[in-house]
Amino acid sequence: MTNALEQRIEPELEQFIQNGTYKRLNYLASPQGPRVRMEDRGEVIILSSNNYLGLSNHPAVVAAGKDALDQFGAGTASVRFICGTFTIHRALEAACARLVRTPASLSFVSAWNANEAVPATLLTQDDVIISDQLNHASIIDAVRLAKAITKCQSAVYQHSDLSDLQAKLEAARDRRVKMVVTDGVFSMEGAIAKLPDLIEVCRKHQAVLVVDDSHGTGVLGKHGRGTAEHFGVLGEVDMITSTLGKALGGAAGGFVAASAAVCDYLTQRARPQLFSNALPPTVAASALASIEYLEQHPELVTALRENARYFRDQLLGLGFRPLPGETPIIPVILGETAAAIRMSDLLLKEGVFVTGFGYPVVPQGQARVRCQISAAHTRADLDQALAAFRKVGKQLALI
Ligand SMILES: Cc1ncc(COP(=O)(O)O)c(C=O)c1O
């Protein structure tokens, strides 16, 4: 006997398979790294992980997690304000703020949670939030949530279009707080937000600028401080949200980095803080160790940049046309979702794990395989992956 829900979703699942858009999970039996052991497939090169600095299995990062397990036990057993804050949370938050150069920071169990907390907690019915069209799903949902909870107004500006943003700000001039939100690095494109222009426009309109730098932290700027460091505007962004689940150890967690007042207000009022357990201490300790390692080894960021440049240049040399850019996110557009999934399947047969993305993750007709490069990839890893791209590209008549 199936219920009404299952009667609806089972044919949909079948349809995903028919359309070639069904996502099959690949199980890994080894830690994340440039090469992993995939169940039933053996060793594959990973080109689709956010482990940008290769820290997720770094000995110092793993040891810090183990030590924290011994020192603090499994977890917080409560939400922050009741009895769920450990000294390791305070140390982590100081390190996050120090890294991105803001006065304070507050950790969350994910960047998704951090993004959802910001507008829904800080805005009111007198305010507006204006969001870039290509912002991450967590920001899109954060705006929806903020509208439902606070009754604030919202608007979306064309991707990176400063004149459209100005027009939207102009139209919202009667709003008390105007919040503008953008990804620092757009995760599906690898494009970098025009931060200096955004800062200027926001200042002109007295708007608060929030940058989700989940793909910029640890990646951009000489020391990996993110998009603001890349543009030489450290300390000029009002609020930065970011993840601890990518370059900074890859485990999980996120943070809001901002003024002390904003972080304090979020501690007092953000629902994910008030009604959900804090980041487990093991994870907090590993993230803290990642930040400390990055602070001592900025050459990791240089290695990442050089690897990304090499891979992009070689792909171009093979005849592929990746989206232009200077980040380690290198997407190759293929059109239909099924084409992206097929390319990804063929690459996997060649021992290279690159995910294909289609609608609704990216706009219809712009499905892609998205390569992500790590500082931990060796030239041999990258060359082997490029040989697979060459073979599959010819097979599919793409090059
Ligand atoms: C731009 C951006 N923001 C937020 C997130 C969510 O990060 P987390 O895994 O920490 O929730 C992601 C993850 O994919 C992301 O790409």
The ligand as an SDF file (V2000), in Angstrom:
LIG
                    3D

 16 16  0  0  0  0  0  0  0  0999 V2000
   28.0960   29.9070   -2.1290 C   0  0  0  0  0  0  0  0  0  0  0  0
   27.7170   28.8780   -1.1030 C   0  0  0  0  0  0  0  0  0  0  0  0
   27.1320   29.2760    0.0360 N   0  0  0  0  0  0  0  0  0  0  0  0
   26.7750   28.3960    0.9820 C   0  0  0  0  0  0  0  0  0  0  0  0
   26.9780   27.0390    0.8120 C   0  0  0  0  0  0  0  0  0  0  0  0
   26.5500   26.0930    1.8940 C   0  0  0  0  0  0  0  0  0  0  0  0
   27.6690   25.6580    2.5920 O   0  0  0  0  0  0  0  0  0  0  0  0
   27.5210   24.5920    3.7660 P   0  0  0  0  0  0  0  0  0  0  0  0
   27.8610   23.2720    3.1560 O   0  0  0  0  0  0  0  0  0  0  0  0
   28.4980   25.0210    4.8110 O   0  0  0  0  0  0  0  0  0  0  0  0
   26.1210   24.6730    4.2490 O   0  0  0  0  0  0  0  0  0  0  0  0
   27.5750   26.5750   -0.3520 C   0  0  0  0  0  0  0  0  0  0  0  0
   27.7820   25.1220   -0.5330 C   0  0  0  0  0  0  0  0  0  0  0  0
   27.6080   24.5450   -1.5590 O   0  0  0  0  0  0  0  0  0  0  0  0
   27.9580   27.5170   -1.3410 C   0  0  0  0  0  0  0  0  0  0  0  0
   28.5110   27.1090   -2.4790 O   0  0  0  0  0  0  0  0  0  0  0  0
  1  2  1  0
  2  3  1  0
  2 15  2  0
  3  4  2  0
  4  5  1  0
  5  6  1  0
  5 12  2  0
  6  7  1  0
  7  8  1  0
  8  9  2  0
  8 10  1  0
  8 11  1  0
 12 13  1  0
 12 15  1  0
 13 14  2  0
 15 16  1  0
M  END
$$$$
